[in-house]
Amino acid sequence: MKTYNKNLIVTLDDLDALNHVNNVRYIEWVNHIAKTHWQKEAPTKMQNDFYWVLLSHHIDYKHQIVLGDTVTLKTYIKSCQGVKSVRVVEVLVDDKICAYSETKWCLLHAETNKPARITNDIISIFQ
């Protein structure tokens, strides 16, 4: 299993009225790291032929994140079966998991907008 990481620093725009990271921001981070991972690893032709849509999203919030914290978004593919994939995103501060997300995605053909079986070529990129 290959992991992909991205670091960011929490800004005022990330905070809610309680001065910790807004729950909506976590969801945006999960979507962003998934898209960035696909764009970094998949060849251009594959990106042109296929795209992913989100089917379901689950996130567990474990610890607050506040202004100035350096956050590491760590993602990897947990499983692929048929047209669906499960992606994990861990949101960490100082190696402590502050949030854990599992999202289910469906691969679609760009030309037909219909589900596409996840091939071994795609699986090999992420494992």
Disulfide bonds with the S-S distance in Angstrom:
none
